[in-house]
Amino acid sequence: MKHTTFDFHTAKTQQIQTGSKTTFLPALGLTLVDAKQDTAIASLLAPGRRKAFFMNAHCCNIMARDRRYADAVRRAEVLLPDGFGVVLAGKMTGQRLAENLNGTDLIPALIARAADLGKSVYLFGGHPGTSVAAATKLRALSPNLKIAGTRDGFEGASDSDAVIADINQSNADIVIVAMGVPTQELWIDQYANKLNASLCIGVGAALDFLAGNVKRAPKPIRKVKMEWVWRLAMEPKRMFKRYMFGNFTFLARTAVKATAQTTKQEVAARTMDIAISVLALTALAPITLATAAAIKLDSRGPVFFRQTRVGKNGKMFSMLKFRSMHQNAEALQAKMLESSDREGTCFKARRDPRITRVGRFIRRASIDELPQIINVLRGEMSIVGPRPALPREVALYPKRAFGRLAVKPGITGIWQVSGRADVSFDKMVEMDLIYARSRNVLLDLILILLTVRAVVSGRGAY
């Protein structure tokens, strides 16, 4: 997992194929891991040497005033999103991170997986006795865990040469450093290259939680993203400045950066998307309710069909449709690829036996696309834009086709009003590239009006 800024034509295609993803957040100026916990852990434990830091609102505030820490962060191979503030910073510029990878949850899971792989762990940091107590707790959770050694972060950290010698002599595969931000990151940045361990990761208060020095918030509080309120209540003197002033400072700074990344065109387009989506949901409510009822009466299965698609800059999202096929449609598609009526990468069959009776009608009338209005409100799609592709289709894209991913995908666009499924893949790409270069609000309005004509005519809809 390489820590770099976004490379449109290479980095994202590799991420799609391997499942290991990172996302650049303009509001933070950082590239963060964008993956579920299991995938992130697998990447951390993969062959190779890496330094890994958790990034939360407090860390970003320190970066703004501490140049040494900021430089250390940017030299790290892996940055993990920790806390709702970072997730919110991504949403400000349209990025939806796969998961909040906070250290208190990830570290025990990481160590449990390391134990399964036979890797050993060295715990370094905390007050005297903390790392020993944390080791005891971790052994109870993972009986086959190999603890290579423990050391406190006070007197035990006073002689860095002795610490390095002790860690290397222990043959530890993973070094957990818990000395607080920014001390732990500065230590790792300075000394990790002298360690034989493959992973060196700063964990903040994770060892204190494991040792029982600090009590975690109850699950209901964590579930509603309010654990910071619990910590403020538990340690008001230490946490008041960090949360009450720090969070406000962080949000103000990221909002300014996010605004600087947003052009007037993007603001106008987003405003139009929201306005049209709200009006459409209200006006089309009777049709959507009737469609949902018809689908349930016609065939077994859910009303909605969810499918992973590739959005702007290669960002994955779950696209919604009314279900128009039988439940085993996805499994049958592989057998039908040779019967595609469209030349090129994207599969499309005029007489697809997987389509239900109601499905054939709602496809012809384009009613099956209506739930994507929800995707528009979420910011994953626009009313107008290139149709979102499947990951397997993007993996086969020629280089030129990646230009389609430069803008948000849409419900309608140039190819939809120019023949839809009757348009070849190559022609569709050319149309989408033209749109990406020349899009504006007036063009979007014209395409929306032309879409009404295309829906009424039904040309290319099947």
N, C-alpha and C positions, 0 to 999 in steps of 0.2 A: 504494500500500500504506500504509494509514493506521495509525499507531501509537497504538492506543487499547486500553482494556480491552474485554472481550467484550460486544458488543451482540447478544443472542440472536436477535432477530427480523429484524435488518437486516444486520449485519456478516457473519454466517455465510452467509446466502443469497447475498449478493454474492460471497463467496469461492467458493462452490460453482459459481456461474455463470461466473466469470472465471478460475478456476484459481489465483488469487493468494490465498494463505492466511496467516493468522497465528494463533498459539495463545497464550492466556494461561496461564502456569505459576504456580499459586498458591505453590509452594515457593520461587519466586524473586521473585514479585511483579512479573514482567515479561511483556510480550507479544513473542514471538519469531516470526520467519519460520518457517513450517512448510511447506517445499516442497523439491522436488528441486533440485539445483544449477542446471540449465538454467532452470527456472522462476524461481528466485531472481535469477539474472543478468538475465533478461528484465525483471523488475520493477525492478531497480536501474537499468537503462538506459532504462526507459520515460520518456516526456516528463514534465517536472516537476523541481523541485529537492528534494534530500534529503540528509540526513546519515545515514551508516550506520556502526554500530559492531559489532564482534564481541564476543560475551559468552561467557566461559569461567569456570571455578571461581575463578581468580585475580582476574578482573574483579569477580565477585560479592563476593569477600572485601574488595576495595578499596572497593566501594560501601558495605559495612557500616560502614566507619570514615571515609570521606571524603564529606562531604555535598555538596561542590561537584561532585565526579565523579558521585555518584548523581543529582543534579539534571540534569547534562549528559546522562547516559544516558537519563533519562526524557523529555528534550526531543527526542531523536533520532527521526527518522521511521522508521528501519529498524534492528532489532536482529537479528543473525545468530547462531544457536547454534553455538558453537565448542568442541568437546571432549566427551568421554564423560561428564564430570561433569554438564553441563547436560542431556544426554540422560537420565541417571539421575534427575536432579531432576524431570524431567517424568514419568517412570515411577512415581515415588513417589505421584503423585496421578492416575495413570491416563492421562496423555497420552503418546502415542508420536510423537515428531517424525519427519517424513519423512526427514530426513538431517542428519548432522553437517556443517555448512557451514564447516569450518575454513578460515581465511584462506590458509594455505599452498597449498591446492589450489584454492580459489575464485578468488583474485586472478589467477593466470595465465590461467584460463579466462575470467574477466571481461574482461581486457585483450584477449585474442584475439577475443572477440566484439565488443568496442569497435572493434578494428581493422577487422573485417569491415564495421562500420557507418560507418566513416570518422571515428570520434571520436578526439580527441587526448587524451593523458595527460600529466600533470605529476607527477613523482616527487619527494617532499619528505620528507627524513628520513635517518636513519642516520649513521654516521661519514663523514667526508669520503671521497669516492670510491665509497661504497656505492651511491648512487642511480645514478651513471654506469655502474657495473658491472651493476646490475640492468637498466638500460635496454638495455645491449648484449645481455644474455641474452634479454630480451623481444623485441627486434628479430629475434634469431635464431629465436625461436619463431614470431613473426608478422612476416614481412618488410614487410608493408604498414602496420605500426603507425606512427602519428604521435606521436613524443615531443615534447611542447610545451616541456618544460624539465626540469631537475633541480636540486636544491638539498640540501645536507646539513642535518642536524638539530642542528648545534652552532653554530659561528660563523655559518653561513648562516641560522640561525633567530633570531639575536639581535635583529634589527630587524623586527618584525612588519609594520610599514607597508611596508618594502621587499619583504618576502615577498609581501604582498598585491598590490602594484603589479606585481611580476614575473610572478606567476601570471595576473593579469588581462591584462597586456600580451601574454602568450603565447597567449591565446584558448583555453586548455585547457578541454575538456569535462568531464574527470574529474581530480580531485586525489587522489593517493594519499599519505596522511600516515603516516609510520613513525617515531614518536618514543617509542614505548613507552606502556604504560598507567600512569597516567592522563593523562600530558602531552598525547598526541595528541588525546584526546577533549576535553580542556579547551580546547586550541587551536582545534579544529574548532567546538566549541560557541560560542566567543567570536568567531571571525572568518569562519565559513562564509557568513554573511549578507552579507559584504562582497565575496565572490568571485562572479565571473560563471559559474563552473563549475556544471553541473547536479548533479553527484555529488561529494561530499567524503567519503572513507571512511578510517577509521583501520585500519591493517593490522599493527601490532606488528612482529614479526620477519620478515615476509614478504619484505621487500627484502633482508635478510641471507641468507635462504635462496636467493633468486634470484641474489644476487651471489656466492654460494659461501662466505660468511663462516661460515655454520653448516651442517653436513651433516645432511640428513634421515635418519630411521631407515629401514632397508630395508623394502620393501613387506610382507613377512610380519609384521614387528613392528607396522606401522601397521594391518594387517588385523585383528589381534587386540586393537586399542585399547590398545596398550602403548607408544605413541610417547613418552609422558611418562617412561617408564623409561629409554629411550634418551637423551633430553635430560638427564636427571639424571646418567646415566653420562658424557655428554660435557662437561657443565658442573656438576659436583657442588657447587662452592662457591657458585655463583649460584643454582642451582635447588633446593638441599636444603631450605631453609626454605619455599619456595613449594609444593613437592610433598609433602614429608613432614609438615609441619605445616599448610600451607594447605589441602590436599585434605581432611584430617581435619576441620578447622574448617568447611570448606564443607559437607561431607556431614552433619555434626552439626547445623548451622544449618538446612539444607534439610529434614532429617528432622523437626526440631521444627516447622517451618512446615507441612510436609505432614501431620503428625499433627494439627495444629490445624485443618486443613481437613477432616479425616475424622471423621464423627460415629460414635457407637456403632452406629447402624443400619447404616451403610456397612461398618463392620468386621465386624459379624455377618453381613451379606449376603455379603461377600467370603469369609469363612470358610466359610459354607455352600456357596457356589459351588465353592470348591476341593475341599472334602470330597466333595460329590456327584459332581463331575467325575472325580476319581481313582477313586472306587468304580465309576462308570459305565464308564469306560474299561476297567477290569479285568473287570467282569462281562460286558460286551458284546463283549469281544475276539473270541469265536468268530463272532458275528453280523457284525461289521465285516470280518473276514477272508473270510467266505463271500460277503458282499456285493461286496467288491472283486473276488473271483474271477469272480462272476457278471457283473459289469459288463464285465470284459475279454473274457469269452467271448461276450457278447451283441452288442457293437458296438465299432467302432474308436474309439479316443480314450483320454484319461487316465481314471483312476479317480475323481479328484477334480475338482470344478468350483469355480473361484475367481471371485468377483465382488465388485467394489467396492460397498460399502454405506456408509450414513451412520449413524454411531453417536452417542454422547452428545455434546451440544453441537456437533453438526455435524462431528465428527471422522470422517474417512474411514478405512476399514479393509477388508481383504480377507477376505470371509466364505467359509467352506469348506462344501461339500456333497458327497455322493456324486453323481457325474454321472448324471442321469436322462434326459438328452436327447441327440439326435444332435449331432455336433460343430458344425454350422452353425446351431444353434438361435438364437444371438444375432442373426445376420444376418436370420433369417426373422421375428423378432418384430415388426419395424416394419410388415410386411405384414399382421400379424394383430391389430393393436390394435383394429380395429373389431369383432372377434369376441369381445372380452372379456366374460365372464359376470359380472363385478363392476362395479357402477356406481361412478363416481368415478375417482380418479387411478390406482389400482394395477391392473395388468393381471393377469387370471386367466382361463384358458379350460378348461372342463370336458373338451372333446374336442380336446386339443392334439396335432396330428399330429407334433410334434417329439419327443414322449416315446417312449423305447424300451420294449420289452416288460418288461425288468427295471425300468426307470425307473417304469413305471406301478405295479408291485407295491411298490417301496420307497417311493414317494410315498404310496400308500394306507396303508402300515404306518408311515409317518413315519420310516423308516430312513434316508432321504436326508439328514435333519437331523443325524444323529449326529456327523459330523465337526466340527460347531460346538462340541462339547465342547472342542476345541483352542482355539477363539476365547475360550471362557470362561476357560480356564487362562491365556491370554495377558492377560486383563483387558479385552478388547475387547467382550465380551458377558457377560451374566449368564444363569443358568438361567431366571429369570423376568424378563420385561420386554416392551416393545413390539417387534414384529418390525422388524428393520432395513430401512429403505427404500433404494431406488435413488436416486442423485443426481438423475436426471431426474424422479423422482417428487417429491422434496423441492423441486425448482425450481418445481413447480406447486402446492405446498401453499397452501391459504388460511392466513391468519395464525394462526388458532386451532390448526391442526394442528401447528405448530412446538413446542407443548407436549409432543409425543411425544419430542422430542429432549432433554428435561430429565433423563432417566434413561438408564441403559445399556440397549441393546436386549437382548432375550432369546430363548432357544430356544422358550419357551412363555410364555403370558400369558392374560389374560382372554378375548380374542377367540378364541384357539385352543381354549379349552374351551367356547366358546359358539357353535360352528358353523363356525369357521375360514373357509374361502373362501366360505361361504354368507352371511357377514356383509358388509354394505355398507361402503364406505370411511368414510362419515360415522359410522356406528355404531361401527366399529373405532376411530376417533379418539376418540369419546366414552369408550369403554371404557378406552383407554390413558391418557386424561387423568385418569379416576377412579383408575386404578392409580397414576399418578405422584403424586397427592395423598395417597393413603392407604396406600402400600406399607409393609409391615413383614415381619418374618421369618415370623410366623404365617400371614399372607396368602399369602406365597410357598409355604409348605409345603402349604397347602390347594390352591393352583393346581397344584402338582406332582402331588398325588394325583388331582385332577380330570383332569389331562393323561393319566394312565394310562387312565382311563375313555374319554376322547375318542379315544385311539389305538386302543383295542380296538374301539370302535364304528365308527371310520372316518368319522364324519360330517364333511362339508365338506372331506375330503382328496382332492385330485386335482391 
